[in-house]
Amino acid sequence: MLLIVTAQNAAKHQTELDQAFRLRHKVFVEEKGWTDLRREDRREIDRFDDEHAVHMLVIAENRVVGYQRMLPSTQPHLLSEVLSDLCEGPRPVGENIWEWTRYCVEPQHRERGRMLSPVANALLSSIVEWGLATNIDTIIIEMNPLWLLRLVQLHFRVMPLGLPKVIGGEESIAVTASFDERTLQRLRETRSTGNRKSAS
């Protein structure tokens, strides 16, 4: 199940948000070693988890197994406030442009090999479906350059904003990735292919 949490419905979903923040801590602090984000309560929360953030959660068996956060480019976000060195030209800003951050999936629900896992597909599909429904067609991503080819294969139109830099011990590049109905169709095709392989 996919759950979208905003400032308007956050009060109803505090349990799910708490699980999501704990998943973020597990992945980014405990796995990736981003010690600056460590908190005693093991809930990874930052200043961008404000009234503008849109939280997308994948829930399986009453537990959050996947998460991502969307931030409007017209408000302070990671590229504008923290990772501005990754952008060498004019920073992309617009009502149709949002930043995709804090993507994380429970280890047992991650892909094995080149195919997207069902949880990863659900998260990516939710961005495109939500975007198409709300006049958003471009996302900003700070990511490992190895993701570039995968996004292109999923029919995102990817444009680097600068050269890769090492941040937190990991190479990162900032890009914009635009999408349309063809992207959603490609994600659905990938999902169907993965389901057939699982059944065989």
Secondary structure, DSSP 8 states (H G I E B T S, - for coil): -EEEE-TTTGGGGHHHHHHHHHHHIIIIIIIT--GGG--TTS----TT-STT-EEEEEEETTEEEEEEEEEETTS--HHHHT-GGG--S-----TTEEEEEEEEE-GGGS-SSSS--HHHHHHHHHHHHHHHHTT--EEEEEE-TTHHHHHHHTT-EEEE-S--EEETTEEEEEEEEE--HHHHHHHHHHHHHHHHHHH-
